[in-house]
Structures are given as C-alpha cells and as structure tokens.
C-alpha cells in the first residue's frame, strides 16, 4: 500500500533553500551497530562536510561513532525534519532497505547518497535475506530512489571505491546557486530591459507625430535641463524616446542618419561612465542603440517597437546599476525539495481507491486458460507490437476480467540468467505478477517463436521459461510460485510486463 511523506508548499520550499547549510551532512543510521566498519568513507566525508548523526544511546557515547560526528541522539520526528531541512546531504549506510527516511530527506531538499551493492544483495549472499523464500536481488539501499528518482536528488555509488565515493562528495559540494546577468527574451525580441524612474526627474521628452515627420520631440522646459535631443527626419522613424533626468545627468543624445539604420542613438561618455551596454541586432531591426551607463544617472531610453523592430530595451534599476541581475541556476544546481506523487497523501488515496474499486477480494478467480480456449480465441490472443519485439493482447480478442487490464500487457523474453524485473526494466516497463496466469501457456511460447521439443509443467519459481540449447520449455504448475525476481543461468524467462503512470508506478496507464 505504501506510505506518505509531508508535502511542502512553495513558501516552505523557498525557506528551506534559503536556510540550507552547504557543508552539513546527516547520517542515516540510528543504531550504533550500523556505524561499525564505516570509518574509512566517513573520514573522506568529514574532509568536506560537517557530519551529524542521530544515534541512540542511554549513558555513554557508542565507540562506533567517530569523535568528529555531532550526535543529536534519537530525535522526535519534528526535530528530525528540522535537521533535514538544514542539511544538504543525507547519507545511507546500506541498511535498512527501502525505508521512508530517504524519501523524507529528499522531500526536505537533501541529496541522498547511498551505496551500490556489487554484487546485489540476495538470499544467496546476505544474512538479512538468507532463508527467506525470495529470489529478489537488491541493487542498492533504496532501489526505488535509484530507479525512479535518480540524479540530482539521488546518487548511488560504490562505497568500497574510495575514489568514486570522494568524487560524488565533491560533486555534491559544487552544487550551489549561481547569479548571472540575464536579459529576458520574447519570440521577436533580442533583449528586454526595463527602466524605473527616479523621483528627481524634472525633464520629460515625448515625441509626437506630424504629417511630414515621423518623429518630433517636444521637451518640457526646466532651468536645469542638461539633455539635448536633436532628431533627424526619416520616413520610417517610429521611435519615441523618453529619457528621464537627474541633477547629475551630463548626457547629450543625438540621433543621426546612417545607410543601414533609420535612427542611431549614441550617448556621450562622462568621467563617471564605467559600463557600456549594447543590445544585439536582428535582421529586422531598424535601429541600433548604444547606451552607456552612468553611476547615479537616472536617464532611461525606451524606444517603442515598430513592425520591423525586434529590439525592446527597458533597463531596470538597482540603486546604482541600470542592469537587472537575475539569479539563474546552472545545470548542477537544480536540486529542490522533491516528493514523488505516489508518496503524497493524494497519490496514496488514488492508489488505494484503484485497488479497492477494481479488485474483487471475495469472489473466486476465473481459471485461465478456459477449457475451450481454441474455440473462444480461434484467431489467437496475442499480437506483435510494432517493431519493438514486444507482444500484447490482441485488440480484436475479448479480454477476460483482469486488473490491471490486459491492455497494459507487454510480453517479452529475458536473456539467460536475467530476471523478469530486469528484462521489463530494460524496456522501461515493470513486471506485473498478475499477468503470469495469462501467459503461462503454449500460445504465448508460440507467439514468441520459441521452439519447444518438450513442454513440461513443473513447480519451479522461474517458470514459464525455456532453454534454447536443450529446446525444453517449462510452464508453471503452482500459481503461487509465479515470480518476477526468479532467474536461472540456463533459462530465458517468459515475462509479463506492463506500462506505468509517471509518479505512480503501482498503476498502469489504463488503471484509472
């Protein structure tokens, strides 16, 4: 059924990003035994970050926890959330598997660093799984986070490789917000800059149109005006120039004619000039404007756009700067608080609703295939999907009652020694155990063009499957043994895959 994590609003997300401590890491491990043997990579982490822990102890600090770790003890949930909101990194030790804490950390804006298991943990090589009736292989501490969230929120590395681990930590340390000066763009505008007015403006210059001249400029008079503007006539001038004035303005603006530009506006430089801003031209631009910037100058030039003009310049002002400075994010900075939809309250309610609405837990399951299968589906029940090599349920065949619906079925074959989990994932699908009963038959083997000299029904968790070398095929005798995780070195498995909804892996696209 899953679980849910707290969902943050935009204000909370913004506050978290503002209060992040860029060199703070929190370790995922409440029991002292989890820290045993982890000194090597913890020392690497300590070179770059301040390490915090939440290890429980009663009287004496556990010796397994290094002295440089700031241990907060076992925290109540609310205090742990506040700690995660400050931290930049949440680091896992490899156990427990698939817990909720990494998802809560990612939802609070942390990067989750976890170990990759080589080889994957299973009942064959790990004590936790030993004796359990499963063939499942676990590739990392939190496979869901690795596969369905991934970078930049989740990094999965081999902790036994010190160089790989340190490279990951250094990459995490480089993640920060950059600031750059960025003009906004519109589809036909090369530069857009927006001016503000100064309260000391006492000159306003407004062009008006006359029958013979496209630009005429009528300034209002002020005893202290230091701006002179002399327009020349052009048949195509559609530019209105409205400079504002401050007491220290020493600018003279004189439009002149050039062969390629109808209007050229060139402010002169004063001793206080230190920045030059030049908007770019597009093929349809009828004017070229080169504005110099003055410290303490309140002059703004706002040309209006004509049908042939692709440049609009509206410089905004900071206290002494005529350029707007906008924080932008580089490709490595886009790490915001993130929570997959299926772990929100709404996502879980959607999932539970689908489970209850579409499944009958009381009535018996109809057997498949029916005794008269060749009569009911004389034309076959499977069809090939495009050129992908996948097999689906035939659209002209009446599908038996099923949930998920059989329209989601995609039948494929694994490689030798590969599980159906991995075979489906390679096609960006998931293995669906509920579909095994529909593909555990000779019809499926035939549609997959499998050559079988012998077909046997056995109780084996890797069946249905076949051996290419021996030309032997096996079908499942005990439905309770259907397994997506099983694999055999000499067998290729027949795998029932399905699509899934982004952010709701438990449901197919047609499940709602």
Secondary structure, DSSP 8 states (H G I E B T S, - for coil): ---------HHHHHHHHHH--TTEEEEE--SGGGGTT-HHHHHHHHHHSEEEE----SSS--TTS-TTSEE--S--HHHHHHHHHH-SEEEE-S-STT-SHHHHHHHTT-EEEEEEEEEEE-TTT-TTTTTSS----EEETTHHIIIII-TTTEEEE-TT-HHHHHHHHHHHHH---EEE---EEETTEEEE------TT----EEEE--SS-S-EEEE---TT----B-----TT----------TT----B--B--SS-SEEEE----TTEEEEEE----TT--EEEEEEEETT----------TT---------BTTBSS--EEE--TT--------GGGSHHHHHHHHHHHHHH--SSS----SS-TTHHHHTTT-SEEEETTTTEEEE-TTS---S-SS-GGGEEEEE--TT--HHHHHHTTT-EE-GGGHHHHSSHHHHHHTT---SEEEEE--TT-SEEETTTTEEEEES-GGG--SS---TT-EEEEEEE--BTTBTTS-TT--
